[in-house]
Amino acid sequence: MAGIWYRAGTVSVTNGSKKVVGTGTTWKSGTSKPDKGHTVWAPDGKAYELDYVESDTVLYLVTAYSGVTVSGAAYAIDISRSGTNSAFSRDLSAFVAYHQLQMDGWQQLLTGTGDVTLTAPDGTKLTVPSWEKIMNAGTGVAAQAKTEADRAKQEAQNAAASAAAASNAVVAASLPMPDVWAPLSDSLRLITGYGRDVLVGSDVVARMVNFSRSTTATYIGKDGTLKTAAANEPRFEKEGLLIEGQSTNYIPKSEYYADYVKSNLTVSGKVLTRSVTTGESYLNIGTYNLPTGKITISAAYKKSSAVNFSTFNVYCDRFTPKAADLVKVKELDDIVIVSATVDADFSVGAAGVFFKTLMVGNGAGSIQLEYFQMEALPFASSHIQTNGTAATRAADVVTLPAPNNITALGYTVAVEFDTLRGAASTTAENASIFAMEQDYRARIGVIRGKYGGGDPDYGFSTHCGAYGQAGYVTAVLKNYAVKDTKGIAVVSEGGGLLKMRINSALTSISSASATAAPLPNTIRIGAYGDSGQMALFGHVKNLRIWQRSFSDEKMKAVA
């Protein structure tokens, strides 16, 4: 059975000293605490009279401690008796006052309103809600709970309706396996559909998209480096299969600069260095008589080699403007491609062209020029390598056989694309992303920028019908509101409707009056015709064909 003397903690005492040091003691702040006159039983087993308490851990004796010096020793203080009547009176008065304070607090708690303040034994003030406030709050919570329960019930009903609608939408938008599927991300291989057979013995082990190009061509590999593809080798960049039309680089030496007339420039391999701080630095790349129209000058340089380099500039009296800075159009890893497009008019005769190197503050500097190019296009195509004379890159021709891959009874075509042709193009610069043809007559020109000869705006179009045949009637769908130069194009025909979706934009038109046409022989991708006319000058990938028409929901799911 526990006693009522004070024994908390331990003490340290020193022979001949009146000071007692406690560890784990609350002699000053405790509720039941020692006071003057109490008996202290020290570690030596003797009784000493307590003189006064200095703190929770220090007290003093009336007489010096006579035992041996010890630390962490047990002790006891008899606090059960008050030394004087006055002390007892003080203790009793304090106890009664504290008890009354607590009773008053409970009275406020049970009968008061709002918040009440209680006093803890250590004097801390604590504000708590009264019982009346708690009951009122409980009533409010119950009412709120009922409101929330009713709301939850309504939300559950709404959720059930939404789930049913979503389920119907999922069913409506669920896509079947494409009848033709060509990823075109790193190979010409078909997942489904008919194409060029790859045989092992007599077994067909793969089917491929048909591809041809009669010349070599360059591209930027997925590792960000410039590469050269052999004739008839497809070019796969990060964006997909690169498809370009024919173009000529008129600069005779596009990667070798030592033979050009130079001003304030030295050439070491591909590095051009300007060591002066006055005058212009340029290569005189010769005298030309270029086609009238848009001319684009482009160049690629190694970013890590730039020392105080600003940009390149091209100058010719037959250009408008005569001088044009080349601006960045693409950056891949350490290669930066820049270009400038000008209007050329050489009707009055040939003129010289100067390729200038501009440094920051017209100071000294250097740059590694990977190549430069000048071609009759309104944008920069891939680099065409030259070594002594102008050179032409042939068009990429990408095809699939139409029989077994598409049907005249209804179809849906989807393809991801990007193109360099944009809102600045002219009406003669149509681009075909996907087309079917019969003896080079288009039955379906799916999504073609700037359709027709008279419309000056940029957009997309598709049509169906027996083009060029007797009694020709066609349904043509055009959307000039869409200005995108990349995205997903979807077209679907069937049930008397021709529909086209470019990314999120959907348009449709009746096709019921279109004259039926025989099934075409060839599907052409990224161009039109066997010579790559109306070339995309961009990328395609993830080509899919379904032999059925799609609802708007399914078309949205594709796009």
Helices and strands as residue ranges (DSSP letters): E 10-13, E 19-23, E 39-41, E 47-55, E 58-61, E 70-73, E 76-78, H 85-111, E 115-119, E 125-129, H 131-173, E 180-182, E 196-200, E 203-208, E 210-212, E 217-220, E 226-229, E 236-237, E 240-243, E 247-249, E 261-263, E 266-268, E 271-274, E 282-288, E 293-302, G 303-305, E 309-315, E 319-320, E 323-325, E 327-332, E 335-344, E 351-359, G 360-362, E 365-375, E 391-393, E 397-401, E 411-419, E 431-438, E 441-449, E 460-465, E 474-479, E 486-494, E 497-502, E 505-510, E 522-525, E 538-546, H 552-558
